[in-house]
């Protein structure tokens, strides 16, 4: 049985100590390693790669119909990465870690104990679990009307019962101040719709305005 190892976020890790890839541990030539520079360098490049035994690559090439990016982009990326990739990723990870810390602080301030999460050791997303009365699919729809973008958990998990009250927040692109403002605004929306959180920034909020409280 082949193993497909999708590692497009593996360079984004706070201590710069990546665990060994499964491909590096494979002694049976059955692991296919997929990587990408769209998360670590520039999303618009859309350049990825496959590391696999030639027997597998030969079959993949036969199915390939569109490179998805031009030769010029690939040449520029190859020249850039040769001298600058390691320093760039180190700086990028430091920036992402600061944004994550700002997100965690904002969630603690505006959601308090209503938001449960395990701080990740890397990447660009935070998985947040809210109380059972919150439907994050509905929350995402209402939040979008207020200019706030979140990913409802049901779109990203097969555990639908838990996912219904969970959400995925991307902190990669917004500046820190926008992250803080966004979390504060999301707490207001969530409180109006579901009465959660009952306290925002240590101020008691009534849940009588929540639609589910009628």
PAMIDREN-121638 format. One record per residue: residue number from 1; x, y, z of N, C-alpha, C in turn. Coordinates in nm, 3 decimals. Last residue first. Layout:
BEGIN
+-----+---------+---------+---------+---------+---------+---------+---------+---------+---------+
! pos !    n_px !    n_py !    n_pz !   ca_px !   ca_py !   ca_pz !    c_px !    c_py !    c_pz !
+-----+---------+---------+---------+---------+---------+---------+---------+---------+---------+
! NUM !       X !       Y !       Z !       X !       Y !       Z !       X !       Y !       Z !
...
+-----+---------+---------+---------+---------+---------+---------+---------+---------+---------+
***
This chain:
BEGIN
+-----+---------+---------+---------+---------+---------+---------+---------+---------+---------+
! pos !    n_px !    n_py !    n_pz !   ca_px !   ca_py !   ca_pz !    c_px !    c_py !    c_pz !
+-----+---------+---------+---------+---------+---------+---------+---------+---------+---------+
! 214 !  -3.435 !   3.230 !   2.298 !  -3.579 !   3.258 !   2.301 !  -3.659 !   3.130 !   2.326 !
! 213 !  -3.175 !   3.170 !   2.264 !  -3.221 !   3.182 !   2.402 !  -3.370 !   3.206 !   2.412 !
! 212 !  -3.079 !   3.170 !   2.009 !  -3.112 !   3.040 !   2.065 !  -3.169 !   3.049 !   2.206 !
! 211 !  -3.017 !   3.432 !   1.965 !  -3.138 !   3.379 !   1.902 !  -3.177 !   3.245 !   1.962 !
! 210 !  -2.927 !   3.644 !   2.234 !  -2.894 !   3.532 !   2.147 !  -3.019 !   3.468 !   2.093 !
! 209 !  -3.002 !   3.826 !   2.418 !  -3.014 !   3.867 !   2.278 !  -2.983 !   3.755 !   2.182 !
! 208 !  -2.943 !   3.712 !   2.658 !  -3.084 !   3.721 !   2.621 !  -3.104 !   3.760 !   2.475 !
! 207 !  -2.695 !   3.706 !   2.759 !  -2.721 !   3.614 !   2.651 !  -2.866 !   3.620 !   2.603 !
! 206 !  -2.496 !   3.989 !   2.841 !  -2.621 !   3.914 !   2.855 !  -2.640 !   3.823 !   2.736 !
! 205 !  -2.164 !   3.996 !   2.958 !  -2.257 !   4.016 !   2.848 !  -2.382 !   3.934 !   2.874 !
! 204 !  -1.920 !   4.151 !   3.158 !  -2.034 !   4.060 !   3.153 !  -2.126 !   4.097 !   3.039 !
! 203 !  -1.590 !   4.179 !   3.058 !  -1.714 !   4.253 !   3.079 !  -1.829 !   4.155 !   3.062 !
! 202 !  -1.351 !   4.067 !   2.984 !  -1.381 !   4.075 !   3.127 !  -1.504 !   4.160 !   3.158 !
! 201 !  -1.377 !   4.051 !   2.710 !  -1.279 !   4.145 !   2.765 !  -1.311 !   4.175 !   2.912 !
! 200 !  -1.690 !   3.924 !   2.763 !  -1.598 !   3.967 !   2.658 !  -1.509 !   4.075 !   2.716 !
! 199 !  -1.883 !   3.653 !   2.872 !  -1.799 !   3.767 !   2.912 !  -1.702 !   3.797 !   2.799 !
! 198 !  -2.008 !   3.462 !   2.729 !  -2.092 !   3.542 !   2.817 !  -2.017 !   3.662 !   2.872 !
! 197 !  -1.920 !   3.431 !   2.379 !  -1.894 !   3.413 !   2.522 !  -1.984 !   3.502 !   2.607 !
! 196 !  -2.253 !   3.334 !   2.339 !  -2.117 !   3.288 !   2.371 !  -2.017 !   3.382 !   2.303 !
! 195 !  -2.501 !   3.375 !   2.239 !  -2.480 !   3.404 !   2.380 !  -2.344 !   3.360 !   2.431 !
! 194 !  -2.532 !   3.343 !   1.969 !  -2.537 !   3.223 !   2.052 !  -2.522 !   3.250 !   2.201 !
! 193 !  -2.536 !   3.595 !   1.842 !  -2.603 !   3.482 !   1.781 !  -2.627 !   3.367 !   1.878 !
! 192 !  -2.395 !   3.772 !   2.006 !  -2.530 !   3.808 !   1.959 !  -2.607 !   3.687 !   1.909 !
! 191 !  -2.153 !   3.632 !   2.038 !  -2.237 !   3.661 !   2.154 !  -2.380 !   3.695 !   2.112 !
! 190 !  -2.054 !   3.632 !   1.780 !  -2.086 !   3.505 !   1.844 !  -2.177 !   3.525 !   1.964 !
! 189 !  -2.010 !   3.907 !   1.744 !  -2.104 !   3.835 !   1.658 !  -2.149 !   3.706 !   1.725 !
! 188 !  -1.814 !   3.953 !   1.943 !  -1.941 !   4.026 !   1.944 !  -2.047 !   3.952 !   1.863 !
! 187 !  -1.610 !   3.785 !   1.853 !  -1.671 !   3.761 !   1.984 !  -1.805 !   3.832 !   1.995 !
! 186 !  -1.545 !   3.912 !   1.614 !  -1.604 !   3.778 !   1.610 !  -1.670 !   3.744 !   1.743 !
! 185 !  -1.430 !   4.147 !   1.710 !  -1.555 !   4.155 !   1.635 !  -1.624 !   4.019 !   1.627 !
! 184 !  -1.203 !   4.035 !   1.832 !  -1.298 !   4.114 !   1.912 !  -1.433 !   4.122 !   1.842 !
! 183 !  -1.080 !   3.921 !   1.608 !  -1.125 !   3.835 !   1.718 !  -1.227 !   3.908 !   1.805 !
! 182 !  -1.025 !   4.155 !   1.457 !  -1.112 !   4.051 !   1.405 !  -1.165 !   3.959 !   1.513 !
! 181 !  -0.846 !   4.295 !   1.617 !  -0.977 !   4.355 !   1.587 !  -1.075 !   4.249 !   1.537 !
! 180 !  -0.632 !   4.110 !   1.611 !  -0.695 !   4.147 !   1.738 !  -0.835 !   4.205 !   1.714 !
! 179 !  -0.575 !   4.107 !   1.335 !  -0.610 !   3.984 !   1.406 !  -0.684 !   4.016 !   1.535 !
! 178 !  -0.504 !   4.373 !   1.293 !  -0.625 !   4.320 !   1.229 !  -0.670 !   4.191 !   1.296 !
! 177 !  -0.265 !   4.380 !   1.435 !  -0.377 !   4.464 !   1.479 !  -0.508 !   4.417 !   1.418 !
! 176 !  -0.104 !   4.200 !   1.284 !  -0.142 !   4.170 !   1.421 !  -0.262 !   4.252 !   1.467 !
! 175 !  -0.227 !   4.153 !   0.944 !  -0.136 !   4.208 !   1.044 !  -0.190 !   4.186 !   1.185 !
! 174 !  -0.320 !   3.842 !   0.780 !  -0.356 !   3.970 !   0.844 !  -0.245 !   4.021 !   0.936 !
! 173 !  -0.194 !   3.588 !   0.690 !  -0.193 !   3.711 !   0.611 !  -0.221 !   3.839 !   0.690 !
! 172 !  -0.206 !   3.382 !   0.891 !  -0.085 !   3.407 !   0.812 !  -0.083 !   3.546 !   0.750 !
! 171 !  -0.405 !   3.275 !   1.042 !  -0.343 !   3.397 !   1.093 !  -0.224 !   3.441 !   1.008 !
! 170 !  -0.714 !   3.123 !   1.012 !  -0.585 !   3.143 !   0.946 !  -0.528 !   3.278 !   0.991 !
! 169 !  -0.898 !   2.909 !   1.212 !  -0.862 !   3.049 !   1.189 !  -0.724 !   3.054 !   1.125 !
! 168 !  -1.164 !   2.693 !   1.216 !  -1.023 !   2.704 !   1.181 !  -0.994 !   2.848 !   1.144 !
! 167 !  -1.388 !   2.577 !   1.472 !  -1.355 !   2.660 !   1.358 !  -1.205 !   2.663 !   1.338 !
! 166 !  -1.660 !   2.380 !   1.607 !  -1.520 !   2.417 !   1.593 !  -1.499 !   2.507 !   1.472 !
! 165 !  -1.902 !   2.263 !   1.626 !  -1.877 !   2.375 !   1.716 !  -1.732 !   2.424 !   1.709 !
! 164 !  -1.888 !   2.061 !   1.438 !  -1.999 !   2.156 !   1.429 !  -1.974 !   2.280 !   1.515 !
! 163 !  -1.688 !   1.889 !   1.514 !  -1.657 !   1.991 !   1.414 !  -1.766 !   2.097 !   1.406 !
! 162 !  -1.812 !   1.709 !   1.684 !  -1.718 !   1.805 !   1.739 !  -1.692 !   1.919 !   1.642 !
! 161 !  -1.973 !   1.584 !   1.486 !  -2.030 !   1.632 !   1.612 !  -1.941 !   1.737 !   1.676 !
! 160 !  -1.800 !   1.507 !   1.273 !  -1.897 !   1.614 !   1.255 !  -1.955 !   1.668 !   1.386 !
! 159 !  -1.515 !   1.431 !   1.197 !  -1.582 !   1.418 !   1.327 !  -1.687 !   1.528 !   1.338 !
! 158 !  -1.389 !   1.506 !   0.973 !  -1.489 !   1.400 !   0.957 !  -1.564 !   1.376 !   1.087 !
! 157 !  -1.325 !   1.850 !   0.893 !  -1.314 !   1.735 !   0.982 !  -1.422 !   1.633 !   0.952 !
! 156 !  -1.375 !   2.081 !   0.756 !  -1.237 !   2.039 !   0.770 !  -1.219 !   1.916 !   0.860 !
! 155 !  -1.628 !   2.176 !   0.759 !  -1.567 !   2.166 !   0.628 !  -1.427 !   2.104 !   0.634 !
! 154 !  -1.691 !   2.202 !   1.025 !  -1.754 !   2.093 !   0.951 !  -1.693 !   2.074 !   0.813 !
! 153 !  -1.569 !   2.439 !   1.118 !  -1.504 !   2.310 !   1.138 !  -1.561 !   2.197 !   1.056 !
! 152 !  -1.556 !   2.721 !   0.903 !  -1.632 !   2.635 !   0.994 !  -1.572 !   2.495 !   0.999 !
! 151 !  -1.313 !   2.962 !   0.895 !  -1.349 !   2.835 !   0.832 !  -1.428 !   2.751 !   0.931 !
! 150 !  -1.377 !   3.317 !   0.863 !  -1.336 !   3.199 !   0.940 !  -1.375 !   3.075 !   0.861 !
! 149 !  -1.361 !   3.658 !   0.820 !  -1.350 !   3.530 !   0.751 !  -1.299 !   3.422 !   0.845 !
! 148 !  -1.570 !   3.933 !   0.852 !  -1.478 !   3.844 !   0.924 !  -1.479 !   3.707 !   0.856 !
! 147 !  -1.763 !   4.114 !   0.769 !  -1.629 !   4.126 !   0.714 !  -1.526 !   4.039 !   0.783 !
! 146 !  -2.015 !   4.061 !   0.850 !  -1.945 !   4.166 !   0.925 !  -1.801 !   4.181 !   0.880 !
! 145 !  -2.079 !   3.849 !   0.695 !  -2.154 !   3.973 !   0.672 !  -2.091 !   4.092 !   0.745 !
! 144 !  -1.920 !   3.657 !   0.813 !  -1.883 !   3.707 !   0.681 !  -1.955 !   3.837 !   0.649 !
! 143 !  -2.062 !   3.600 !   1.045 !  -1.936 !   3.673 !   1.056 !  -1.894 !   3.731 !   0.922 !
! 142 !  -2.272 !   3.452 !   0.939 !  -2.301 !   3.581 !   1.001 !  -2.173 !   3.665 !   1.011 !
! 141 !  -2.127 !   3.228 !   0.846 !  -2.213 !   3.304 !   0.757 !  -2.240 !   3.444 !   0.811 !
! 140 !  -1.997 !   3.136 !   1.076 !  -1.917 !   3.180 !   0.961 !  -2.000 !   3.265 !   0.866 !
! 139 !  -2.218 !   3.058 !   1.232 !  -2.132 !   3.167 !   1.277 !  -2.050 !   3.223 !   1.161 !
! 138 !  -2.312 !   2.838 !   1.088 !  -2.396 !   2.958 !   1.099 !  -2.311 !   3.079 !   1.139 !
! 137 !  -2.087 !   2.680 !   1.139 !  -2.129 !   2.704 !   1.001 !  -2.217 !   2.828 !   0.995 !
! 136 !  -2.075 !   2.663 !   1.414 !  -1.978 !   2.749 !   1.347 !  -2.007 !   2.768 !   1.198 !
! 135 !  -2.297 !   2.685 !   1.654 !  -2.288 !   2.622 !   1.523 !  -2.197 !   2.709 !   1.438 !
! 134 !  -2.285 !   2.650 !   2.000 !  -2.240 !   2.729 !   1.885 !  -2.234 !   2.641 !   1.760 !
! 133 !  -2.336 !   2.485 !   2.212 !  -2.449 !   2.558 !   2.154 !  -2.412 !   2.639 !   2.031 !
! 132 !  -2.088 !   2.379 !   2.298 !  -2.176 !   2.298 !   2.212 !  -2.290 !   2.376 !   2.148 !
! 131 !  -1.821 !   2.632 !   2.276 !  -1.922 !   2.553 !   2.348 !  -2.022 !   2.486 !   2.253 !
! 130 !  -1.549 !   2.576 !   2.036 !  -1.639 !   2.662 !   2.114 !  -1.742 !   2.575 !   2.186 !
! 129 !  -1.218 !   2.525 !   1.946 !  -1.344 !   2.459 !   1.980 !  -1.423 !   2.552 !   2.072 !
! 128 !  -0.999 !   2.592 !   1.680 !  -1.062 !   2.642 !   1.802 !  -1.194 !   2.571 !   1.823 !
! 127 !  -0.692 !   2.568 !   1.532 !  -0.820 !   2.499 !   1.545 !  -0.879 !   2.536 !   1.681 !
! 126 !  -0.510 !   2.786 !   1.333 !  -0.542 !   2.748 !   1.471 !  -0.681 !   2.688 !   1.473 !
! 125 !  -0.258 !   2.785 !   1.076 !  -0.396 !   2.773 !   1.121 !  -0.402 !   2.741 !   1.270 !
! 124 !  -0.007 !   2.767 !   0.973 !  -0.073 !   2.897 !   0.960 !  -0.217 !   2.894 !   1.010 !
! 123 !   0.287 !   2.605 !   1.123 !   0.173 !   2.618 !   1.033 !   0.113 !   2.757 !   1.031 !
! 122 !   0.359 !   2.502 !   1.465 !   0.394 !   2.555 !   1.334 !   0.269 !   2.572 !   1.250 !
! 121 !   0.263 !   2.398 !   1.690 !   0.408 !   2.419 !   1.687 !   0.455 !   2.473 !   1.552 !
! 120 !  -0.047 !   2.540 !   1.817 !   0.033 !   2.457 !   1.727 !   0.181 !   2.490 !   1.734 !
! 119 !  -0.220 !   2.527 !   2.121 !  -0.132 !   2.608 !   2.035 !  -0.045 !   2.518 !   1.947 !
! 118 !  -0.532 !   2.402 !   2.129 !  -0.395 !   2.359 !   2.158 !  -0.303 !   2.439 !   2.066 !
! 117 !  -0.830 !   2.543 !   2.271 !  -0.737 !   2.520 !   2.161 !  -0.605 !   2.470 !   2.215 !
! 116 !  -1.150 !   2.680 !   2.333 !  -1.052 !   2.578 !   2.367 !  -0.961 !   2.554 !   2.247 !
! 115 !  -1.331 !   2.949 !   2.452 !  -1.253 !   2.901 !   2.338 !  -1.147 !   2.802 !   2.387 !
! 114 !  -1.440 !   3.018 !   2.693 !  -1.532 !   2.968 !   2.591 !  -1.459 !   2.912 !   2.469 !
! 113 !  -1.263 !   3.136 !   2.862 !  -1.272 !   2.991 !   2.869 !  -1.366 !   2.933 !   2.765 !
! 112 !  -1.217 !   3.411 !   2.641 !  -1.192 !   3.348 !   2.770 !  -1.199 !   3.197 !   2.761 !
! 111 !  -1.266 !   3.578 !   2.430 !  -1.348 !   3.457 !   2.442 !  -1.329 !   3.389 !   2.577 !
! 110 !  -1.096 !   3.798 !   2.463 !  -1.233 !   3.822 !   2.418 !  -1.324 !   3.699 !   2.428 !
! 109 !  -0.851 !   3.702 !   2.571 !  -0.912 !   3.826 !   2.619 !  -1.060 !   3.834 !   2.585 !
! 108 !  -0.794 !   3.468 !   2.432 !  -0.803 !   3.464 !   2.578 !  -0.874 !   3.586 !   2.632 !
! 107 !  -0.786 !   3.572 !   2.173 !  -0.888 !   3.473 !   2.208 !  -0.906 !   3.464 !   2.359 !
! 106 !  -0.561 !   3.737 !   2.198 !  -0.691 !   3.797 !   2.168 !  -0.804 !   3.700 !   2.203 !
! 105 !  -0.358 !   3.550 !   2.245 !  -0.386 !   3.653 !   2.345 !  -0.525 !   3.713 !   2.324 !
! 104 !  -0.369 !   3.408 !   2.002 !  -0.396 !   3.340 !   2.129 !  -0.431 !   3.439 !   2.239 !
! 103 !  -0.295 !   3.613 !   1.823 !  -0.425 !   3.548 !   1.811 !  -0.463 !   3.479 !   1.942 !
! 102 !  -0.036 !   3.668 !   1.908 !  -0.137 !   3.774 !   1.914 !  -0.277 !   3.716 !   1.906 !
! 101 !   0.082 !   3.422 !   1.850 !   0.077 !   3.468 !   1.989 !  -0.027 !   3.578 !   2.005 !
! 100 !   0.058 !   3.427 !   1.569 !  -0.012 !   3.326 !   1.648 !  -0.025 !   3.370 !   1.793 !
!  99 !   0.231 !   3.638 !   1.513 !   0.089 !   3.649 !   1.480 !   0.005 !   3.547 !   1.556 !
!  98 !   0.472 !   3.532 !   1.600 !   0.421 !   3.654 !   1.663 !   0.273 !   3.671 !   1.635 !
!  97 !   0.494 !   3.317 !   1.419 !   0.483 !   3.289 !   1.563 !   0.429 !   3.412 !   1.637 !
!  96 !   0.526 !   3.452 !   1.178 !   0.406 !   3.372 !   1.200 !   0.385 !   3.343 !   1.348 !
!  95 !   0.782 !   3.563 !   1.222 !   0.666 !   3.649 !   1.200 !   0.536 !   3.575 !   1.227 !
!  94 !   0.938 !   3.334 !   1.244 !   0.935 !   3.428 !   1.356 !   0.814 !   3.520 !   1.344 !
!  93 !   0.898 !   3.225 !   0.990 !   0.848 !   3.154 !   1.107 !   0.841 !   3.245 !   1.229 !
!  92 !   1.031 !   3.414 !   0.830 !   0.888 !   3.392 !   0.814 !   0.829 !   3.324 !   0.938 !
!  91 !   1.297 !   3.378 !   0.911 !   1.230 !   3.506 !   0.936 !   1.079 !   3.491 !   0.927 !
!  90 !   1.334 !   3.114 !   0.821 !   1.357 !   3.149 !   0.962 !   1.286 !   3.279 !   0.998 !
!  89 !   1.285 !   3.143 !   0.549 !   1.194 !   3.062 !   0.630 !   1.211 !   3.091 !   0.778 !
!  88 !   1.506 !   3.304 !   0.473 !   1.367 !   3.350 !   0.454 !   1.272 !   3.274 !   0.545 !
!  87 !   1.724 !   3.142 !   0.524 !   1.709 !   3.267 !   0.599 !   1.566 !   3.319 !   0.589 !
!  86 !   1.668 !   2.933 !   0.338 !   1.680 !   2.906 !   0.482 !   1.661 !   3.031 !   0.565 !
!  85 !   1.661 !   3.068 !   0.080 !   1.545 !   2.997 !   0.137 !   1.556 !   2.981 !   0.288 !
!  84 !   1.873 !   3.192 !  -0.051 !   1.793 !   3.270 !   0.043 !   1.687 !   3.192 !   0.119 !
!  83 !   2.013 !   3.042 !  -0.240 !   2.089 !   3.128 !  -0.148 !   2.006 !   3.187 !  -0.035 !
!  82 !   1.823 !   2.874 !  -0.363 !   1.962 !   2.829 !  -0.347 !   2.035 !   2.911 !  -0.242 !
!  81 !   1.588 !   3.014 !  -0.396 !   1.599 !   2.919 !  -0.286 !   1.742 !   2.876 !  -0.261 !
!  80 !   1.635 !   3.168 !  -0.630 !   1.612 !   3.231 !  -0.500 !   1.640 !   3.134 !  -0.385 !
!  79 !   1.658 !   2.975 !  -0.832 !   1.772 !   3.064 !  -0.803 !   1.757 !   3.128 !  -0.665 !
!  78 !   1.404 !   2.855 !  -0.817 !   1.524 !   2.774 !  -0.798 !   1.644 !   2.862 !  -0.764 !
!  77 !   1.238 !   3.074 !  -0.879 !   1.230 !   3.010 !  -0.748 !   1.356 !   2.928 !  -0.718 !
!  76 !   1.311 !   3.121 !  -1.144 !   1.331 !   3.225 !  -1.043 !   1.331 !   3.164 !  -0.903 !
!  75 !   1.228 !   2.877 !  -1.256 !   1.369 !   2.916 !  -1.262 !   1.400 !   3.022 !  -1.158 !
!  74 !   0.952 !   2.886 !  -1.213 !   1.030 !   2.779 !  -1.154 !   1.178 !   2.812 !  -1.153 !
!  73 !   0.880 !   3.109 !  -1.364 !   0.857 !   3.109 !  -1.220 !   0.942 !   3.001 !  -1.151 !
!  72 !   0.951 !   3.012 !  -1.622 !   1.018 !   3.128 !  -1.565 !   1.003 !   3.132 !  -1.414 !
!  71 !   0.776 !   2.802 !  -1.677 !   0.917 !   2.771 !  -1.654 !   0.989 !   2.888 !  -1.588 !
!  70 !   0.459 !   2.846 !  -1.504 !   0.551 !   2.855 !  -1.616 !   0.694 !   2.825 !  -1.577 !
!  69 !   0.232 !   2.612 !  -1.358 !   0.315 !   2.732 !  -1.348 !   0.418 !   2.728 !  -1.459 !
!  68 !   0.087 !   2.397 !  -1.443 !   0.028 !   2.482 !  -1.340 !   0.107 !   2.609 !  -1.317 !
!  67 !   0.144 !   2.202 !  -1.631 !   0.242 !   2.225 !  -1.526 !   0.186 !   2.312 !  -1.414 !
!  66 !  -0.079 !   1.962 !  -1.737 !  -0.059 !   2.105 !  -1.721 !   0.037 !   2.127 !  -1.605 !
!  65 !  -0.081 !   1.685 !  -1.752 !  -0.131 !   1.759 !  -1.869 !  -0.104 !   1.908 !  -1.859 !
!  64 !   0.036 !   1.374 !  -1.655 !   0.054 !   1.517 !  -1.639 !   0.012 !   1.590 !  -1.767 !
!  63 !   0.045 !   1.105 !  -1.679 !  -0.086 !   1.164 !  -1.649 !  -0.082 !   1.317 !  -1.648 !
!  62 !   0.307 !   1.044 !  -1.715 !   0.216 !   1.007 !  -1.823 !   0.078 !   1.070 !  -1.804 !
!  61 !   0.411 !   1.111 !  -1.471 !   0.442 !   1.195 !  -1.587 !   0.348 !   1.166 !  -1.703 !
!  60 !   0.330 !   0.893 !  -1.314 !   0.271 !   1.025 !  -1.293 !   0.293 !   1.114 !  -1.414 !
!  59 !   0.495 !   0.687 !  -1.405 !   0.350 !   0.676 !  -1.426 !   0.282 !   0.811 !  -1.410 !
!  58 !   0.741 !   0.783 !  -1.323 !   0.720 !   0.754 !  -1.464 !   0.571 !   0.743 !  -1.496 !
!  57 !   0.716 !   0.792 !  -1.045 !   0.721 !   0.917 !  -1.122 !   0.694 !   0.893 !  -1.271 !
!  56 !   0.729 !   0.517 !  -0.979 !   0.606 !   0.593 !  -0.956 !   0.604 !   0.718 !  -1.043 !
!  55 !   0.988 !   0.454 !  -1.053 !   0.878 !   0.370 !  -1.104 !   0.744 !   0.441 !  -1.088 !
!  54 !   1.144 !   0.631 !  -0.906 !   1.122 !   0.657 !  -1.048 !   1.007 !   0.573 !  -1.104 !
!  53 !   1.005 !   0.723 !  -0.585 !   1.082 !   0.633 !  -0.672 !   1.047 !   0.654 !  -0.819 !
!  52 !   0.972 !   1.078 !  -0.517 !   0.922 !   0.939 !  -0.517 !   1.015 !   0.852 !  -0.601 !
!  51 !   0.862 !   1.389 !  -0.461 !   0.981 !   1.306 !  -0.441 !   0.932 !   1.163 !  -0.425 !
!  50 !   0.724 !   1.660 !  -0.633 !   0.705 !   1.522 !  -0.587 !   0.842 !   1.457 !  -0.572 !
!  49 !   0.617 !   2.001 !  -0.581 !   0.710 !   1.899 !  -0.629 !   0.674 !   1.763 !  -0.569 !
!  48 !   0.490 !   2.324 !  -0.688 !   0.503 !   2.213 !  -0.596 !   0.598 !   2.110 !  -0.654 !
!  47 !   0.399 !   2.653 !  -0.719 !   0.500 !   2.555 !  -0.757 !   0.510 !   2.448 !  -0.649 !
!  46 !   0.255 !   2.898 !  -0.713 !   0.188 !   2.769 !  -0.735 !   0.285 !   2.663 !  -0.785 !
!  45 !   0.306 !   3.171 !  -0.685 !   0.395 !   3.090 !  -0.767 !   0.331 !   2.956 !  -0.804 !
!  44 !   0.133 !   3.289 !  -0.506 !   0.106 !   3.309 !  -0.649 !   0.195 !   3.223 !  -0.738 !
!  43 !   0.239 !   3.239 !  -0.248 !   0.122 !   3.164 !  -0.296 !   0.102 !   3.174 !  -0.447 !
!  42 !   0.577 !   3.200 !  -0.180 !   0.478 !   3.292 !  -0.238 !   0.361 !   3.213 !  -0.294 !
!  41 !   0.706 !   3.038 !   0.039 !   0.767 !   3.148 !  -0.037 !   0.664 !   3.245 !  -0.089 !
!  40 !   0.549 !   2.855 !   0.181 !   0.675 !   2.900 !   0.240 !   0.739 !   3.018 !   0.167 !
!  39 !   0.326 !   2.796 !   0.029 !   0.308 !   2.837 !   0.169 !   0.435 !   2.900 !   0.226 !
!  38 !   0.423 !   2.725 !  -0.219 !   0.316 !   2.824 !  -0.213 !   0.291 !   2.874 !  -0.072 !
!  37 !   0.599 !   2.525 !  -0.251 !   0.656 !   2.653 !  -0.212 !   0.550 !   2.761 !  -0.198 !
!  36 !   0.551 !   2.185 !  -0.145 !   0.505 !   2.305 !  -0.215 !   0.581 !   2.426 !  -0.164 !
!  35 !   0.551 !   1.822 !  -0.179 !   0.587 !   1.949 !  -0.117 !   0.541 !   2.066 !  -0.201 !
!  34 !   0.508 !   1.480 !  -0.112 !   0.459 !   1.597 !  -0.185 !   0.497 !   1.723 !  -0.108 !
!  33 !   0.639 !   1.161 !  -0.149 !   0.650 !   1.286 !  -0.073 !   0.606 !   1.402 !  -0.162 !
!  32 !   0.541 !   0.838 !  -0.114 !   0.542 !   0.947 !  -0.212 !   0.536 !   1.078 !  -0.135 !
!  31 !   0.675 !   0.527 !  -0.023 !   0.629 !   0.659 !   0.021 !   0.646 !   0.760 !  -0.092 !
!  30 !   0.786 !   0.286 !  -0.089 !   0.642 !   0.297 !  -0.109 !   0.587 !   0.434 !  -0.069 !
!  29 !   1.042 !   0.176 !  -0.039 !   1.014 !   0.250 !  -0.163 !   0.864 !   0.259 !  -0.192 !
!  28 !   1.111 !   0.069 !   0.200 !   1.038 !  -0.019 !   0.109 !   0.998 !   0.049 !  -0.022 !
!  27 !   1.209 !   0.229 !   0.389 !   1.303 !   0.133 !   0.334 !   1.238 !   0.041 !   0.232 !
!  26 !   1.164 !   0.554 !   0.503 !   1.109 !   0.446 !   0.423 !   1.220 !   0.358 !   0.366 !
!  25 !   1.247 !   0.779 !   0.626 !   1.251 !   0.656 !   0.706 !   1.212 !   0.532 !   0.625 !
!  24 !   1.203 !   0.977 !   0.446 !   1.341 !   0.955 !   0.489 !   1.356 !   0.826 !   0.567 !
!  23 !   0.925 !   0.973 !   0.430 !   1.003 !   0.933 !   0.313 !   1.147 !   0.900 !   0.353 !
!  22 !   0.852 !   1.087 !   0.666 !   0.829 !   0.943 !   0.651 !   0.913 !   0.889 !   0.534 !
!  21 !   1.101 !   1.317 !   0.782 !   0.992 !   1.282 !   0.692 !   0.975 !   1.130 !   0.689 !
!  20 !   1.181 !   1.396 !   1.118 !   1.215 !   1.324 !   0.994 !   1.090 !   1.297 !   0.911 !
!  19 !   1.078 !   1.727 !   1.222 !   1.092 !   1.583 !   1.245 !   1.123 !   1.513 !   1.114 !
!  18 !   1.262 !   2.029 !   1.208 !   1.162 !   1.943 !   1.146 !   1.184 !   1.798 !   1.187 !
!  17 !   1.319 !   2.284 !   1.381 !   1.364 !   2.145 !   1.394 !   1.257 !   2.052 !   1.338 !
!  16 !   1.236 !   2.542 !   1.403 !   1.316 !   2.508 !   1.286 !   1.374 !   2.367 !   1.294 !
!  15 !   1.056 !   2.606 !   1.594 !   1.193 !   2.583 !   1.640 !   1.288 !   2.542 !   1.528 !
!  14 !   0.815 !   2.640 !   1.440 !   0.873 !   2.750 !   1.519 !   1.018 !   2.726 !   1.559 !
!  13 !   0.769 !   2.580 !   1.098 !   0.775 !   2.522 !   1.233 !   0.863 !   2.613 !   1.318 !
!  12 !   0.720 !   2.535 !   0.798 !   0.668 !   2.637 !   0.888 !   0.658 !   2.580 !   1.029 !
!  11 !   0.787 !   2.323 !   0.643 !   0.892 !   2.422 !   0.668 !   0.849 !   2.526 !   0.772 !
!  10 !   0.549 !   2.180 !   0.616 !   0.653 !   2.125 !   0.703 !   0.768 !   2.222 !   0.728 !
!   9 !   0.329 !   2.223 !   0.462 !   0.350 !   2.314 !   0.574 !   0.473 !   2.278 !   0.658 !
!   8 !   0.319 !   2.023 !   0.273 !   0.329 !   2.160 !   0.223 !   0.353 !   2.262 !   0.335 !
!   7 !   0.337 !   1.738 !   0.267 !   0.414 !   1.817 !   0.363 !   0.426 !   1.964 !   0.320 !
!   6 !   0.191 !   1.437 !   0.246 !   0.167 !   1.575 !   0.200 !   0.228 !   1.670 !   0.302 !
!   5 !   0.266 !   1.132 !   0.150 !   0.306 !   1.223 !   0.257 !   0.296 !   1.368 !   0.206 !
!   4 !   0.112 !   0.840 !   0.084 !   0.129 !   0.975 !   0.028 !   0.152 !   1.071 !   0.145 !
!   3 !   0.210 !   0.512 !   0.054 !   0.182 !   0.618 !   0.152 !   0.210 !   0.752 !   0.086 !
!   2 !   0.079 !   0.211 !  -0.100 !   0.162 !   0.333 !  -0.101 !   0.116 !   0.432 !   0.006 !
!   1 !   0.085 !  -0.119 !   0.000 !   0.000 !   0.000 !   0.000 !   0.089 !   0.125 !   0.000 !
+-----+---------+---------+---------+---------+---------+---------+---------+---------+---------+
***
